[in-house]
């Protein structure tokens, strides 16, 4: 598990963002890029060589596809879901960002 952080002003009240990923995943890369563009700190859990962590992700999300993203206790879904929230103007609010 690695923690990927980027610079930016994020409120102390910002929820924890966790993303389960796997190697060579274009959607995982796109989700990282979107979160980084917002200056959001997130925990990137690489499941590539860890079946136990992959099972944890499936139990937690009910899905087998990558990435699986959680903001606080809320399961957002995958990259398409994350991008849809952003397009609808709802992602910043979920992330605790003031715009």
Backbone as JSON, one array per atom type, in Angstrom:
{
  "sequence": "XXXXXXXXXXXXXXXXXXXXXXXXXXXXXXXXXXXXXXXXXXXXXXXXXXXXXXXXXXXXXXXXXXXXXXXXXXXXXXXXXXXXXXXXXXXXXXXXXXX",
  "N": [[0.85, -1.16, 0.0], [0.58, 2.16, -0.86], [0.9, 5.62, -0.14], [-0.23, 8.27, -1.85], [0.39, 11.55, -2.33], [-0.42, 14.89, -3.13], [0.44, 18.31, -3.78], [-1.46, 21.06, -2.54], [-4.25, 22.95, -1.35], [-6.05, 21.53, 0.97], [-8.82, 21.07, 2.94], [-8.78, 20.59, 6.52], [-10.88, 19.08, 7.22], [-11.31, 17.38, 5.2], [-12.44, 14.39, 3.69], [-11.19, 11.01, 3.98], [-9.64, 9.52, 1.23], [-9.65, 6.59, -0.55], [-8.27, 4.35, -2.83], [-8.49, 1.43, -4.59], [-6.32, -0.29, -6.67], [-4.75, -1.69, -9.65], [-1.86, -2.95, -11.37], [-0.86, -1.59, -14.56], [-3.28, -0.41, -15.37], [-5.36, 1.55, -17.07], [-7.64, 3.03, -16.35], [-7.22, 3.33, -13.65], [-4.97, 4.97, -13.66], [-6.1, 7.25, -14.82], [-7.93, 7.98, -12.83], [-6.18, 8.57, -10.71], [-4.91, 10.8, -11.84], [-7.04, 12.65, -12.05], [-7.74, 13.01, -9.32], [-5.3, 14.02, -8.34], [-5.21, 16.4, -9.8], [-6.99, 17.9, -8.44], [-5.7, 18.35, -6.13], [-5.86, 16.52, -4.08], [-5.23, 14.37, -1.36], [-4.65, 10.91, -1.31], [-5.03, 7.42, -0.58], [-3.48, 4.86, -2.18], [-4.1, 1.69, -2.92], [-2.48, -0.97, -4.03], [-3.43, -3.81, -5.62], [-2.31, -5.68, -7.21], [-0.48, -7.9, -6.84], [-1.61, -9.13, -4.66], [-3.83, -11.12, -3.51], [-5.41, -11.3, -1.22], [-5.91, -8.65, -0.45], [-7.26, -7.84, -2.72], [-9.58, -9.4, -2.46], [-10.56, -8.17, -0.17], [-11.19, -5.66, -1.25], [-13.24, -6.43, -3.06], [-15.14, -7.46, -1.26], [-15.71, -5.15, 0.15], [-16.6, -3.35, -1.84], [-18.28, -4.77, -3.53], [-17.7, -5.2, -6.13], [-15.61, -6.22, -8.96], [-14.0, -4.88, -10.67], [-11.48, -2.43, -11.67], [-10.4, 0.94, -11.1], [-11.48, 0.85, -7.63], [-13.08, 3.19, -5.75], [-13.21, 5.03, -2.77], [-14.66, 7.57, -0.89], [-14.36, 8.92, 2.1], [-16.71, 7.16, 3.95], [-18.18, 6.49, 1.81], [-18.82, 4.57, -1.05], [-17.7, 5.28, -4.11], [-17.3, 4.14, -6.59], [-15.99, 3.28, -9.76], [-13.56, 4.73, -12.06], [-15.14, 5.95, -14.1], [-17.44, 6.61, -12.66], [-16.39, 8.41, -10.8], [-15.5, 10.46, -12.54], [-17.97, 11.22, -13.6], [-19.22, 12.3, -11.36], [-17.56, 14.51, -11.04], [-18.05, 15.91, -13.42], [-20.72, 16.54, -13.04], [-20.48, 18.41, -11.11], [-20.36, 17.67, -8.46], [-18.25, 16.4, -7.2], [-16.23, 17.98, -5.93], [-17.55, 18.91, -3.63], [-17.99, 16.47, -2.26], [-15.35, 15.86, -1.74], [-14.67, 17.79, 0.04], [-13.75, 20.24, -0.81], [-13.47, 23.7, -1.34], [-14.92, 25.63, -3.71]],
  "CA": [[0.0, 0.0, 0.0], [1.33, 3.4, -0.9], [0.11, 6.82, 0.0], [0.15, 9.22, -2.89], [-0.1, 12.86, -1.97], [-0.03, 15.97, -4.02], [0.33, 19.59, -3.12], [-2.74, 21.74, -2.72], [-4.91, 23.33, -0.12], [-7.17, 20.65, 1.25], [-9.33, 21.34, 4.27], [-8.52, 19.58, 7.54], [-12.09, 18.28, 7.32], [-11.43, 16.58, 3.99], [-12.58, 12.96, 3.96], [-10.15, 10.11, 3.52], [-9.91, 8.95, -0.09], [-8.94, 5.31, -0.73], [-8.48, 3.81, -4.17], [-7.9, 0.11, -4.87], [-5.85, -0.27, -8.05], [-3.89, -2.8, -10.08], [-0.87, -2.5, -12.33], [-1.2, -1.48, -15.98], [-4.71, -0.1, -15.44], [-5.56, 2.9, -17.59], [-8.66, 3.74, -15.57], [-6.57, 3.67, -12.38], [-4.12, 6.13, -13.96], [-6.99, 8.39, -15.04], [-8.47, 8.38, -11.52], [-5.08, 9.25, -10.0], [-4.71, 12.11, -12.47], [-8.15, 13.51, -11.67], [-7.6, 13.35, -7.91], [-4.13, 14.89, -8.22], [-5.54, 17.72, -10.36], [-7.76, 18.59, -7.42], [-4.85, 18.53, -4.96], [-6.41, 15.63, -3.05], [-4.41, 13.27, -0.87], [-5.38, 9.65, -1.33], [-4.29, 6.19, -0.35], [-3.55, 4.0, -3.36], [-3.85, 0.32, -2.49], [-2.18, -1.78, -5.2], [-3.84, -5.19, -5.39], [-1.77, -6.48, -8.31], [0.11, -9.17, -6.39], [-2.12, -9.42, -3.33], [-5.19, -11.64, -3.63], [-6.16, -11.02, 0.0], [-6.36, -7.26, -0.52], [-8.26, -7.82, -3.79], [-10.81, -9.91, -1.85], [-11.04, -7.1, 0.71], [-11.82, -4.68, -2.13], [-14.49, -6.98, -3.57], [-16.07, -7.51, -0.14], [-16.06, -3.78, 0.52], [-17.27, -2.64, -2.92], [-19.21, -5.62, -4.27], [-17.29, -5.17, -7.54], [-14.33, -6.84, -9.25], [-13.27, -4.04, -11.63], [-10.53, -1.46, -11.11], [-10.2, 1.05, -9.67], [-12.64, 1.04, -6.77], [-12.75, 4.41, -5.04], [-14.02, 5.37, -1.61], [-14.46, 8.9, -0.3], [-14.92, 8.69, 3.43], [-17.38, 5.86, 4.01], [-18.99, 6.33, 0.6], [-18.23, 3.89, -2.2], [-17.97, 6.07, -5.31], [-17.3, 3.24, -7.74], [-14.77, 3.31, -10.55], [-13.17, 6.02, -12.65], [-16.28, 6.56, -14.8], [-18.31, 7.19, -11.63], [-15.67, 9.57, -10.28], [-15.54, 11.5, -13.57], [-19.35, 11.68, -13.7], [-19.43, 13.2, -10.22], [-16.85, 15.75, -11.33], [-18.77, 16.59, -14.5], [-21.97, 17.04, -12.48], [-20.17, 19.43, -10.12], [-20.59, 17.13, -7.11], [-17.05, 15.79, -6.64], [-15.56, 18.9, -5.01], [-18.28, 18.9, -2.36], [-17.68, 15.21, -1.59], [-13.94, 15.9, -1.32], [-14.49, 18.84, 1.03], [-13.04, 21.35, -1.43], [-14.26, 24.93, -1.5], [-14.75, 26.28, -5.02]],
  "C": [[0.89, 1.22, 0.0], [0.38, 4.55, -0.71], [0.64, 7.83, -0.98], [-0.45, 10.56, -2.51], [0.36, 13.86, -3.0], [-0.24, 17.28, -3.3], [-1.01, 20.21, -3.43], [-3.32, 22.04, -1.37], [-6.14, 22.46, 0.06], [-7.56, 20.89, 2.7], [-8.96, 20.22, 5.23], [-9.72, 18.65, 7.69], [-12.28, 17.4, 6.08], [-11.53, 15.11, 4.35], [-11.38, 12.18, 3.43], [-10.57, 9.53, 2.17], [-9.03, 7.71, -0.24], [-9.3, 4.78, -2.11], [-7.75, 2.47, -4.29], [-7.56, 0.07, -6.35], [-5.14, -1.58, -8.39], [-2.95, -2.24, -11.14], [-1.42, -2.47, -13.75], [-2.69, -1.23, -16.21], [-4.88, 1.35, -15.87], [-6.58, 3.7, -16.81], [-8.11, 4.15, -14.2], [-5.71, 4.93, -12.57], [-4.97, 7.38, -14.14], [-7.58, 8.9, -13.72], [-7.4, 9.1, -10.69], [-4.9, 10.67, -10.52], [-5.8, 13.09, -12.06], [-8.03, 13.95, -10.21], [-6.42, 14.29, -7.68], [-4.43, 16.3, -8.74], [-6.34, 18.56, -9.38], [-6.95, 18.82, -6.15], [-5.28, 17.66, -3.78], [-5.39, 14.58, -2.66], [-5.26, 12.01, -0.91], [-4.45, 8.5, -1.06], [-4.56, 5.28, -1.54], [-3.15, 2.6, -2.92], [-3.71, -0.55, -3.74], [-2.48, -3.24, -4.89], [-3.2, -6.17, -6.36], [-1.28, -7.86, -7.86], [-0.42, -9.61, -5.03], [-3.59, -9.83, -3.41], [-6.03, -11.33, -2.4], [-6.71, -9.59, -0.02], [-7.41, -7.11, -1.63], [-9.6, -8.33, -3.27], [-11.42, -8.87, -0.92], [-11.78, -6.03, -0.11], [-13.18, -5.17, -2.62], [-15.55, -7.06, -2.48], [-16.59, -6.11, 0.19], [-16.9, -3.09, -0.56], [-18.37, -3.45, -3.6], [-18.87, -5.7, -5.75], [-15.91, -5.8, -7.69], [-13.46, -5.98, -10.16], [-12.42, -3.0, -10.92], [-10.63, -0.14, -11.84], [-11.54, 0.99, -8.94], [-12.26, 2.16, -5.8], [-13.75, 4.66, -3.92], [-13.66, 6.77, -1.15], [-15.16, 8.86, 1.03], [-15.49, 7.29, 3.47], [-18.17, 5.55, 2.74], [-18.21, 5.62, -0.51], [-18.66, 4.66, -3.44], [-18.13, 5.16, -6.51], [-15.96, 3.33, -8.44], [-14.48, 4.69, -11.11], [-14.35, 6.7, -13.33], [-17.22, 7.24, -13.81], [-17.69, 8.46, -11.05], [-15.75, 10.74, -11.26], [-16.96, 12.07, -13.72], [-19.7, 12.63, -12.56], [-18.77, 14.55, -10.46], [-17.61, 16.56, -12.37], [-20.07, 17.21, -14.0], [-21.75, 18.12, -11.42], [-20.34, 18.97, -8.67], [-19.32, 16.61, -6.43], [-16.37, 16.71, -5.63], [-16.23, 18.92, -3.65], [-17.97, 17.62, -1.57], [-16.26, 15.21, -1.02], [-13.67, 16.97, -0.26], [-13.7, 20.03, 0.5], [-13.98, 22.53, -1.58], [-13.94, 25.54, -2.85], [-15.89, 27.22, -5.27]]
}
